[in-house]
Amino acid sequence: MNTTNNEGIIYTRVSTNKQATDGHGLDGQYSACLRYAEKNNIKVIKTIIDPGYSGKSIQRPGIEELFEFLNSRQNEIYVIAYTINRYSRDTSDYYSFKEVLAAKGGILRSPDHDFANKDPANIFSEHIKIGMAEFERRTNNQRVNSMMRERIRSGFWVFRPPAGMLLKNKLLIPDEVNSPLIKKIYEDYANGKYHSYQAVKQAKEARLLVNLKTNKPYQLGSTFIKKILTNKLYIGVVEYIPWGIQEVNSLNEGFIDKQLFEDVQTRIKKKPRKVYTKVNDEEFPLKGNIECGSCSQILRFNHSKGRSKKYPYYRCDNTKNCDASPKSMPRDIIHNDFISLLKEAAIKKEVLVLAEKIMEDTFNKNSTHLKGIKHHNDIKIQKLISLRKKQLDKVVSVSNPSVINVLEKEINKIDDQIAALREYEVPEDYLRSYKLQGLEILRKPHIAWQNANLNKKRMIFDFIFEDNLKTINGRIGTAKYSLPYRLMSNNHIQKNRLVELGGIEPPTSCVPRKRSPS
């Protein structure tokens, strides 16, 4: 790969379609990147935009376009983004993206971070920024999910409408195109015309179902047919089992008779079905992060039944090609070993000072931004309240029932707008809590992990550890910390049975890495 000719690409991204439509986020990012390029004598030859794509994953059209462009070049080129979280808001994806980008000749640059500075403190600063970006994304997602749960409990549907239904004035109604076809499928299934999902897929009515957004036929998989035949939204009932919300009556307009729906469910249940034990993921927060030290298979988890109670355990199910022993490991022993690892993830005091300053800057920036949003929303609410008062005055002054009906509808719409604006107000202590939790992860990660919910526990794991943990003789045997933690940890960390801290240099035949005793 040849050296760069001081050419650069500007990459911009916003998470929502509204931000992309308004244009303020994209335009602001582009202007800041352009100023950075001019200041550093970088000639911008291309701009790539990802409008309305979340930073949760790097599987985005803009990233694909970026990689394709890099593949077509011989020279290295600077890739400029406003902040590092524009590339990704997921720790593992971010570092994977950096490796692929570098291999293709991309050189990261940003007004927000000095990538050229290889000082350990600056590397740790980068790790904190991307870790906080993921933490903020997960926390915000949790708040949004909480509001969505309350909407569903109130009888509203907050996801995409199912086949056969449309959203109108926040309520579901039949779409008059697919709904008659689905109703005919229900009637034929209840009458015994079909005996399997495969048979329904071959039905004329199923093949006529059309996605009204794309005007293309639906892909008729068995899962799709099952969702059609078991969806209670078709009888006007809202439920969302993953969140534990069942059979909430609503104002949604169904098009399937309840008795017809029950007849179909009775026929479906007559088919033999496998029985699975449902395990609460909260009981096994290390799910997906623990591997067998012998065969590298991800450990399964479940409960074993004793005389008086059930005992939780992690287990390697590979009985053919794995000689690890024991196969089953008590959950509490694994968790205690993990807590010991977290306790060893000590950070130097001077680095904690740096981390606190970085988070203070992030806190102040976000606080100012959210205060601006709140001020803007408050102005909107006051205008809507004033407009509502005027409409109420009109209702009092007129006697025509038709006019009164129109005015009442307008007042209801105003009430909905006011409620929506107030629904997204951020509590004053939210950002302060965000900052304190971030510092807690650095100071005492084992305490932060024990007090966190499942999502935050997984985020803390990804933040501190580079790879999955492996078990040896029924215990956690090795652990590889992320690079910043290896650089910034205290020198007195002990290399005991639980921890294996390799140096920055990879092991060679001349300088072998010491292994933990088994």
Beta strands, then each sheet from edge to edge (+ up, - down):
strand 1: 7-14
strand 2: 43-51
strand 3: 77-81
strand 4: 106-109
strand 5: 165-168
strand 6: 171-174
strand 7: 210-211
strand 8: 216-217
strand 9: 237-240
strand 10: 245-249
strand 11: 290-292
strand 12: 300-305
strand 13: 310-315
strand 14: 328-330
strand 15: 469-472
strand 16: 475-478
sheet 1: 2+ 1+ 3+ 4+
sheet 2: 5+ 6-
sheet 3: 7+ 8-
sheet 4: 9+ 10-
sheet 5: 11+ 15+ 16-
sheet 6: 12+ 13- 14+
end
